[in-house]
Amino acid sequence: MSEAAIGVSAARAHALDPILVVGPSPPPWHGGSVATEYVLRSGLSERWTVLHLDTADRRGVANQGRLDFGNLIAAVVHGARFLAMLLINRPRIVYVPIAQNALGVLRDMLFILPALLMRRRLVLHVHGGGFGLFQDDASVLLRMMTRFALRHADRVIVLGESLRPTLRGAVPAERVRVLANGMPDVFTEAPVRAQHSALRVLFLGNLFRSKGPFDVIEAVRLMIERGLDVHLDIAGDWATAGDRDAAQPLLKALGTRVTVHGVVGPPAKRELLERADVLALPTYYECEAHPFVILEAMDAGLPVVTTAHGAIPETVLHDVTGLHVPPRDPAALAETLTRLARDPELRVRLGRAGRARFLEHYTLGTWSAGLVRVFEEAAA
């Protein structure tokens, strides 16, 4: 029998085997919860019975990575539920998106260590770009636990080729798989954009300071000061009350040139993407890897102005699908946005190339096929 035939036979033999997916579902909407939703919507259910342990914290993104009573109780409850599912359902594969901070990794060990002790196949998914920095700064014990988990995982997924080094050599190269994020094609074709008198700049996402919202606000202020017609739409949830309070006078100073939308659901998000002329994400967030919002902008045919951070340069090609700017440099961001404001043809060219690249590499179908291959390898 050929290798291909053996693979098909094995897939059929285990078609009804359960697999256990650990991860948060939205809301709140952030990279981890969106990724879990797409895992559950992927082609895994065509080959296995997919079980889900939902680890979501509905209190909002500000509670991520915090040590408080609520998080401790949640960890105990999730750990107990996981053990019950492990013992009762006996999943063939356990999938865990591993965290990039000490408290998160300690929680993840409640899932990883029992799975390894029961000799379940283990797939770990590193969703961010800060995993290496976390390991460098972790205590000796936590670093040993993390490397133990990585070394014994059947497959470890990273979001870009540039992120392989973040594993710090703990995983044999043949067990590492690169799988960039993917998402549904929300726009069946690129929206026809209205001709605005003002350049509409969009910042969309959870409002961590290191994602660059303050830099975008300052860049827009500089553009207005120079007499340019520009409007800023800013949508998302502030990660801290301090950042929210610090932003209020800056936003107020922009007057009618800014609209603050708060947290937006899918319909409102689509409308913002349709109305915008450019997405600005000048991120220097240490855990940044492959933001979904960039894929959303490319799907909508929007040019993207961002930084060469994490795996972003593998997706946003400078002067092809978007433009790169230095991090923490509002003046450079203002210059780049001004270039786009004065060159509508450049915006169209970048936006069309971005949508074409999205359709070729980053659809949910392409990503789902890659994820299924990883699980099939782990199962075999």
C-alpha positions as CSV (number, residue, x, y, z in Angstrom):
1,M,0.0,0.0,0.0
2,S,1.3,3.5,-0.9
3,E,2.1,6.1,1.8
4,A,-0.8,8.2,0.5
5,A,-3.2,5.2,0.9
6,I,-1.9,4.5,4.4
7,G,-2.6,8.2,5.3
8,V,-6.1,8.0,4.0
9,S,-6.8,4.8,5.8
10,A,-5.4,6.2,9.1
11,A,-7.6,9.4,8.7
12,R,-10.7,7.3,8.1
13,A,-9.8,5.0,11.0
14,H,-9.6,7.9,13.4
15,A,-12.4,10.0,11.8
16,L,-14.5,9.8,15.0
17,D,-11.7,10.1,17.5
18,P,-12.2,13.1,19.8
19,I,-9.8,15.9,20.0
20,L,-9.8,18.6,22.7
21,V,-9.4,22.3,21.8
22,V,-8.5,24.5,24.8
23,G,-8.9,28.3,24.3
24,P,-11.2,31.3,24.9
25,S,-14.1,32.2,22.7
26,P,-15.3,35.7,22.1
27,P,-16.4,38.0,23.6
28,P,-14.2,39.8,24.4
29,W,-12.7,40.0,20.9
30,H,-8.9,39.7,20.8
31,G,-6.4,37.7,18.8
32,G,-6.6,34.6,21.1
33,S,-10.4,34.4,21.1
34,V,-10.7,35.0,17.4
35,A,-8.1,32.3,16.7
36,T,-10.1,29.8,18.9
37,E,-13.3,30.6,17.0
38,Y,-11.5,29.9,13.7
39,V,-10.1,26.6,15.0
40,L,-13.6,25.5,15.9
41,R,-14.8,26.6,12.4
42,S,-12.0,24.8,10.6
43,G,-12.0,21.5,8.8
44,L,-11.0,19.6,12.0
45,S,-14.6,18.6,12.5
46,E,-14.6,16.7,9.2
47,R,-12.0,14.3,10.6
48,W,-12.5,14.3,14.4
49,T,-15.1,14.9,17.0
50,V,-14.0,18.4,18.2
51,L,-14.5,19.1,22.0
52,H,-13.9,22.6,23.3
53,L,-12.9,23.8,26.8
54,D,-13.8,27.5,26.8
55,T,-11.3,29.5,28.9
56,A,-12.8,32.9,28.1
57,D,-12.8,35.7,30.7
58,R,-15.9,37.8,29.9
59,R,-14.8,40.7,32.1
60,G,-12.7,42.2,29.3
61,V,-9.2,42.4,27.9
62,A,-8.0,44.4,31.0
63,N,-8.1,41.2,33.1
64,Q,-5.7,39.3,30.9
65,G,-2.5,38.3,32.7
66,R,-3.6,39.6,36.0
67,L,-3.4,37.8,39.4
68,D,-6.7,38.3,41.1
69,F,-9.3,36.1,42.9
70,G,-11.5,35.8,39.9
71,N,-8.6,34.5,37.7
72,L,-7.5,32.0,40.3
73,I,-11.0,30.6,40.6
74,A,-11.3,30.4,36.8
75,A,-8.0,28.6,36.6
76,V,-9.1,26.0,39.1
77,V,-12.5,25.5,37.4
78,H,-10.9,25.2,33.9
79,G,-8.3,22.8,35.2
80,A,-11.0,20.6,36.8
81,R,-13.1,20.6,33.7
82,F,-10.1,19.7,31.6
83,L,-9.2,16.7,33.8
84,A,-12.8,15.5,33.6
85,M,-12.8,15.8,29.8
86,L,-9.4,14.1,29.5
87,L,-10.6,11.2,31.7
88,I,-14.1,10.8,30.3
89,N,-13.6,11.6,26.6
90,R,-10.0,10.4,26.2
91,P,-9.1,12.8,23.3
92,R,-6.5,11.6,20.9
93,I,-5.0,15.1,20.5
94,V,-5.0,18.0,22.9
95,Y,-4.6,21.5,21.4
96,V,-3.4,24.4,23.7
97,P,-2.6,27.9,22.6
98,I,0.3,28.5,25.0
99,A,0.6,31.9,26.8
100,Q,3.5,34.4,26.8
101,N,3.4,35.4,30.4
102,A,4.2,33.7,33.7
103,L,0.6,33.5,35.0
104,G,-0.7,32.4,31.7
105,V,1.9,29.6,31.3
106,L,1.2,28.4,34.8
107,R,-2.5,28.1,34.0
108,D,-1.6,26.3,30.7
109,M,0.4,23.7,32.6
110,L,-2.9,22.6,34.2
111,F,-3.7,21.4,30.6
112,I,-0.3,20.5,29.2
113,L,1.1,18.3,32.0
114,P,-2.0,16.1,32.5
115,A,-2.2,15.6,28.7
116,L,1.5,14.5,28.6
117,L,1.1,12.2,31.6
118,M,-1.8,10.5,29.9
119,R,0.2,10.2,26.7
120,R,-2.1,12.3,24.6
121,R,-0.8,13.8,21.4
122,L,-0.1,17.5,22.1
123,V,-0.3,20.4,19.7
124,L,0.9,23.8,21.1
125,H,0.1,27.0,19.3
126,V,2.2,30.1,20.0
127,H,0.0,33.0,18.9
128,G,2.3,35.9,19.7
129,G,5.8,37.1,19.1
130,G,6.9,37.6,22.8
131,F,7.4,34.0,23.7
132,G,11.2,34.2,23.5
133,L,11.3,37.3,25.7
134,F,9.1,35.6,28.3
135,Q,11.4,32.6,28.4
136,D,14.4,34.9,28.8
137,D,12.9,36.7,31.8
138,A,11.2,33.7,33.4
139,S,12.3,32.0,36.6
140,V,14.5,28.9,36.3
141,L,11.6,26.7,37.4
142,L,9.1,28.2,34.9
143,R,11.7,28.1,32.1
144,M,12.3,24.4,32.8
145,M,8.5,23.7,32.8
146,T,8.1,25.6,29.5
147,R,10.9,23.9,27.8
148,F,9.7,20.5,29.0
149,A,6.3,21.2,27.4
150,L,7.8,22.4,24.2
151,R,10.2,19.5,24.0
152,H,7.4,16.9,24.4
153,A,4.8,18.5,22.2
154,D,4.1,16.6,19.0
155,R,3.8,19.8,17.0
156,V,4.4,23.5,17.8
157,I,2.9,26.1,15.6
158,V,4.3,29.6,15.1
159,L,2.8,32.4,13.0
160,G,5.8,33.2,10.8
161,E,9.2,32.1,9.8
162,S,10.8,35.0,11.6
163,L,9.2,33.6,14.9
164,R,11.0,30.3,14.9
165,P,13.8,31.7,17.0
166,T,11.4,32.6,19.8
167,L,11.2,29.0,20.7
168,R,14.8,29.3,21.8
169,G,15.8,25.9,20.3
170,A,13.5,24.0,22.7
171,V,11.7,22.2,19.9
172,P,13.3,20.0,17.2
173,A,13.0,21.8,13.9
174,E,11.1,18.9,12.3
175,R,8.3,19.4,14.9
176,V,7.8,23.2,14.3
177,R,5.2,24.3,11.8
178,V,4.8,27.8,10.4
179,L,1.1,28.6,10.0
180,A,0.2,32.3,9.5
181,N,-3.2,33.4,10.6
182,G,-6.2,33.2,8.2
183,M,-9.7,34.5,8.3
184,P,-13.0,34.4,6.3
185,D,-13.2,36.5,3.1
186,V,-15.8,39.0,4.5
187,F,-15.7,41.1,1.3
188,T,-16.6,39.1,-1.8
189,E,-14.9,41.9,-3.6
190,A,-13.0,45.0,-2.6
191,P,-15.3,47.8,-1.6
192,V,-15.7,50.8,-3.9
193,R,-14.5,53.6,-1.8
194,A,-16.1,57.0,-1.7
195,Q,-14.0,60.0,-2.6
196,H,-13.6,61.8,0.7
197,S,-12.3,65.3,0.9
198,A,-10.5,64.2,4.1
199,L,-8.2,61.2,4.3
200,R,-10.0,58.7,6.7
201,V,-7.4,57.0,8.9
202,L,-8.6,54.0,10.9
203,F,-7.1,52.6,14.1
204,L,-9.0,49.4,15.0
205,G,-8.2,46.9,17.8
206,N,-7.7,46.6,21.5
207,L,-6.2,49.9,22.7
208,F,-2.9,48.9,24.2
209,R,-0.5,51.8,24.3
210,S,2.2,49.7,22.6
211,K,-0.2,49.0,19.7
212,G,0.3,52.7,18.8
213,P,-3.0,54.5,19.3
214,F,-1.2,57.5,20.9
215,D,1.2,57.7,18.0
216,V,-1.7,57.7,15.5
217,I,-3.5,60.5,17.5
218,E,-0.3,62.5,17.5
219,A,0.3,61.9,13.8
220,V,-3.2,63.1,12.9
221,R,-2.6,66.2,15.1
222,L,0.6,67.0,13.2
223,M,-1.2,66.6,9.8
224,I,-4.0,68.9,10.9
225,E,-1.4,71.4,12.1
226,R,0.1,71.4,8.7
227,G,-3.2,72.1,7.0
228,L,-4.1,68.6,5.8
229,D,-7.7,67.5,5.7
230,V,-7.8,64.2,7.7
231,H,-10.2,62.4,9.9
232,L,-9.4,59.6,12.5
233,D,-11.8,56.8,13.3
234,I,-10.6,55.0,16.4
235,A,-12.4,51.8,17.6
236,G,-11.6,49.4,20.4
237,D,-11.5,48.9,24.1
238,W,-8.8,50.7,26.2
239,A,-6.6,48.1,28.0
240,T,-6.2,50.3,31.1
241,A,-8.1,53.1,32.7
242,G,-4.9,55.1,32.9
243,D,-4.5,55.0,29.1
244,R,-8.1,55.8,28.5
245,D,-7.9,58.9,30.8
246,A,-4.6,60.0,29.2
247,A,-6.1,59.8,25.7
248,Q,-9.2,61.9,26.5
249,P,-7.7,65.4,26.3
250,L,-5.7,64.4,23.2
251,L,-8.8,63.2,21.4
252,K,-10.8,66.2,22.6
253,A,-8.1,68.5,21.0
254,L,-8.8,66.9,17.6
255,G,-12.4,68.1,17.8
256,T,-14.6,67.0,14.9
257,R,-11.6,65.4,13.2
258,V,-11.9,62.3,15.3
259,T,-14.7,59.8,16.0
260,V,-14.4,57.4,18.9
261,H,-16.5,54.3,18.3
262,G,-15.6,52.2,21.4
263,V,-15.9,48.4,21.0
264,V,-17.5,47.5,17.7
265,G,-19.1,44.2,16.5
266,P,-18.7,42.6,13.1
267,P,-21.3,44.8,11.2
268,A,-19.9,48.1,12.6
269,K,-16.3,46.9,11.9
270,R,-17.2,46.1,8.3
271,E,-18.6,49.6,7.9
272,L,-15.5,51.2,9.3
273,L,-13.3,49.2,7.0
274,E,-15.4,50.1,4.0
275,R,-15.3,53.9,4.8
276,A,-11.6,54.1,5.7
277,D,-8.8,55.1,3.3
278,V,-6.0,53.5,5.3
279,L,-5.4,51.4,8.4
280,A,-2.7,52.7,10.7
281,L,-1.2,50.2,13.2
282,P,2.2,51.5,14.3
283,T,2.7,48.7,16.8
284,Y,5.6,48.0,19.0
285,Y,3.7,45.6,21.3
286,E,6.2,43.0,22.5
287,C,3.8,40.1,22.0
288,E,2.8,41.2,18.5
289,A,3.1,38.5,15.8
290,H,0.5,38.5,13.0
291,P,-2.5,40.8,13.8
292,F,-5.9,39.8,12.5
293,V,-6.7,43.5,12.0
294,I,-4.1,43.6,9.2
295,L,-5.8,40.7,7.4
296,E,-9.1,42.4,7.8
297,A,-7.8,45.5,6.2
298,M,-6.2,43.6,3.3
299,D,-9.5,41.7,2.8
300,A,-11.2,45.1,2.5
301,G,-8.6,46.3,0.0
302,L,-7.2,48.9,2.4
303,P,-3.5,49.9,2.4
304,V,-1.8,49.3,5.7
305,V,0.7,51.5,7.5
306,T,2.4,49.5,10.1
307,T,5.8,48.6,11.6
308,A,8.3,45.8,10.7
309,H,7.4,44.0,13.9
310,G,6.9,40.3,14.6
311,A,5.8,38.5,11.5
312,I,4.1,41.6,10.0
313,P,6.8,42.1,7.3
314,E,6.0,38.6,6.0
315,T,2.5,39.8,5.2
316,V,2.6,43.6,4.7
317,L,5.2,44.0,2.0
318,H,6.7,47.5,2.0
319,D,5.6,49.6,-0.9
320,V,3.7,46.6,-2.3
321,T,0.7,46.0,0.0
322,G,1.4,48.7,2.5
323,L,4.1,50.9,4.0
324,H,6.4,50.4,7.0
325,V,7.2,53.2,9.5
326,P,9.6,53.2,12.5
327,P,8.0,52.4,15.8
328,R,7.4,55.2,18.4
329,D,7.8,57.9,15.7
330,P,4.6,59.9,15.2
331,A,6.4,62.4,12.9
332,A,7.4,59.6,10.5
333,L,3.9,58.2,10.6
334,A,2.5,61.6,9.8
335,E,4.8,61.9,6.8
336,T,3.7,58.5,5.5
337,L,0.0,59.2,6.0
338,T,0.5,62.5,4.2
339,R,2.1,60.7,1.3
340,L,-1.0,58.6,1.0
341,A,-3.3,61.6,1.4
342,R,-1.7,63.2,-1.6
343,D,-1.5,60.1,-3.8
344,P,-4.9,58.4,-4.2
345,E,-3.5,56.2,-6.9
346,L,-0.9,54.8,-4.5
347,R,-3.7,54.0,-2.0
348,V,-5.5,52.1,-4.7
349,R,-2.4,50.2,-5.9
350,L,-1.5,49.1,-2.3
351,G,-5.0,48.2,-1.5
352,R,-5.5,46.0,-4.6
353,A,-2.2,44.2,-4.0
354,G,-3.1,43.7,-0.4
355,R,-6.4,42.1,-1.2
356,A,-4.8,39.9,-3.9
357,R,-2.2,38.7,-1.3
358,F,-4.9,38.0,1.2
359,L,-6.9,35.9,-1.2
360,E,-3.8,33.9,-2.1
361,H,-2.3,33.3,1.4
362,Y,-4.6,34.2,4.3
363,T,-8.2,33.0,3.7
364,L,-9.8,30.7,6.3
365,G,-9.8,27.9,3.8
366,T,-6.0,28.1,3.3
367,W,-5.4,28.3,7.0
368,S,-7.8,25.5,7.8
369,A,-6.1,23.2,5.4
370,G,-2.8,23.9,7.0
371,L,-4.2,23.4,10.5
372,V,-5.7,20.0,9.5
373,R,-2.3,18.9,8.1
374,V,-0.6,19.7,11.5
375,F,-3.2,17.7,13.4
376,E,-2.9,14.8,11.0
377,E,0.9,14.8,11.5
378,A,0.4,14.8,15.2
379,A,-2.2,12.0,15.1
380,A,0.1,9.9,13.0
